[in-house]
Amino acid sequence: MSNEQPNNPSHGLTLEMIITNLVAHYGWDELAQKIDINCFRSDPSIKSSLKFLRKTQWARSKVERLHTSTFEK
């Protein structure tokens, strides 16, 4: 089935793609202002962000919501 999640705007995007898109759009400093988590403030990198967000559902949800609101069609 190709339409398993037609109402999920993040469907088909990896967490790495989501973070990369947000960093390209906002940069690390503004991203840290929008979502106040340490992995965006202190020595940020895609790798450290992925590690934290994969273990922390509340933070991942915030990142996914920001991505949706930023890149909504």
N, C-alpha and C positions, 0 to 999 in steps of 0.2 A: 504494500500500500504506500503510495507516494504522498498521500494527504493525511497521515496519521495525526499530525498536530497543526492543522491549518490556521488556528488562532494563536499559535505560539510564535511571536516575532523572532525569538532566538533559535528556533528550530533550524538545524543545519549549520549553526555557527558553533565553533569550539570556544571554550573559555579563552584560549590564547588569542583567537581572532577578535573576540569582544574586547579584551584588554588592549590589544594592539590598535584597534579602531579608536578606542577612547583616548589612548595616549597620543595618537596622531592628531586627533581633533582638539584635545584640551592641553596636552602636555602634562608632565607629572605634577607640577606645582598646582595647577588649577584642578586637576583630578583629586589631589589630596585635600583641597578646600571643599570640593563637592562631596567627597566621601572621606571622612576623617579616620583613616586606618593607617597604621604604622608602615605597612608595606608600600604605601604610596608616598610617605613622607621621608622615611629614613633610608637612604641609599636604595632608591627604587629600581627594580628591574622586572622584566616580564617573568623570569624564572621564579623570583621570590614571591611575586604576586600570585602566580599560579599555585605555588606550594601552599600559601596561606589560604587562598580562596577555595581550594579544593577541600580543605579541612573545616572551613568556617562558613556554614550555610547562610547565616544572617548577612555576612559581608558579601557573599556571592550574589545574594538576592538584590542587595543594593546596587551592585555593579550591573547586574542584568537589567534592573529597572532604569538606571541611568542610560544604558546603551539603548534601550527601547525608546525612551523619551527623546534622546538626542537624534537618533537615526530613523525615527518613525516616518513612514511614507505618507 
